[in-house]
Amino acid sequence: MTNVDLPVEGACMCGQCRMRVSVAPIITMACHCTGCQKLSASAFSLTAMVPAQGFELLAGETLVGALHGDNPYRYCANCLNWLYTELTAAPFVNVRPGLFNVPAWSTPFIESYVSEKLSWAVTPAKHAFAQFPEAHQYGPLMAEYAAWTPGG
């Protein structure tokens, strides 16, 4: 993956919630599930998966929105911008990459739920999965992602 000087800070639309990523994402993805289509009001949502110890909320208050389950979706309490999703079953945080000034983090390496994909939606992702990759596929995918250069 393209080298980025870390840490990188990002913010919501109103600027009240500020975040820091100090460890590079382990993979980027576009999710085409109908839930993400509704949540993002678009054809898919973008995610940069960051190790939990490399993510920090620096300022602002968050609210749980969207699905109130095991993986809370965090929003800015003021502007209601979707910021990140906590993964309770994994040591990662899925950040919305557009909140950081790192264009490469918005380039999906994999796309998930192509089974629900809108017919016209196209991404440059190198790998596509009907739903999510199987657990045993993540290790090789993360290794390949670490060596990948978007657009290369």
N, C-alpha and C positions, 0 to 999 in steps of 0.2 A: 504494500500500500504506500501511496505517496507520503513522504516524510512531512510531518507537521510539527512545528515547534510547540511543545506542550509546556505548561498548561494552556488551554484555550477557554475563554469565557464566552458565554452566550446569555441572551436575555429574551424575555417574552416581548410581546408587542408594546406594552406600556412601560417596560423597563423595571417594574417593581420586583419581579423575580429574576434573579441573576444566578447563573450556574457556572460551575467550573468542571472541565474534564481534564484530568491529569494523566490518564492512561489512554492510549489509542484504542479506538473501537476494534473489536475482534471480528466484526462482520457488518455489512450494511445490507439492508433489504427493502424491498417494496412488497407490501401485503395487499393482495387484491380481494380479500374476503369482503362480503357485503357489509359486515360490521365496520371495517376500516373505511369502506366507501362512504358509509353514513357519517362516521366520526370525522372524517377529513373533508366531507362534501366534495369529494373528488373521485377519481378512478381507483386510487390506491393511497396508502399511507407510506411514508418513508421512515425508516428506523436506522439508527446507528447503535449497535449493541456494545455497551461499555462495561468493563468489569466494575462491580459495585464500589470497590475501594477507590476507583478512579473518578468517581462522580461526587459532586458536592453542591448542594443548594446553598448559595452564599447569602442571599437576601430574599425577602418576600415570604408571603404566606401562600400555601397551596391548599387546594380543595380536591377531594376525590370526586371525579365525574365519570360520565359514561357508565361503563360496567362496574358495579360495586362488588367485586369478587375477590379472588385470591391474588390477582395482579392489578392493584389499583392504578388507575389512570390519573395522573396529577395535572392540575390546571392552576394557572395563576388566579388567586382569589379576587383580583381586581379586573383584569381584562378577559379572563376565562380562556386564555390561550393554552392549548394542550402542550405540555412541557415534556413529560416523560412518563414511562410506565415502569412500575416496580415489579420485578419478577420474584415472587416469594419462593418459588421452587428452584431458583437458579441464582447464582451470585452475580447477576448482571442487572443493568438498568438500560431500558430502551429509550434513548433520547431522540427527540425530534431534531434531526440534523440541520434543518433550515434555521434553527435558533442560534447556530454557531456560524461564524464566518469561515467555514471550511467547505468549499464546494465539493471536494472529493467525498466527503461524508454523506452527501446527498445522492451520490451515484450508487444505485443498488447493485450489489454483487450477486445476490440471489433474489428471486421473487417467489413468494409463497401464495398459496390459494389461487393458482392460475385456473383451477376448476371453477372459480366464481368470477374470473376476469371479464371485464367488458371487452367486447370483440375488437374495439378500436385501440385499446390501451397497449402501448408498446414501451418497453424499457430496454436499456442496454445491458440488463443483467446477464451474467454468464451462465447461470443455472436457474432452472425453473422447477417448481414442485407443485403437485396437485394440491397438497395442503402444506404442512411443514416438513422439512427434512427429518428423516429418522434420526434418533439420538446418536447412532454410530456414525452418521455422515457429517456431523458438525466438526469433529476433529480435522479430517481431511479438508473440509471446506474452509475452516479458519486458517489452516496452513497455506492453502492456495491464496486466500484473501491477503494474507500477510505479504505475499510476494507480488501481488497484483498491482498494476498501475491503471487507474480508470482511463479509458480512451486509448490505452496502449495496445 
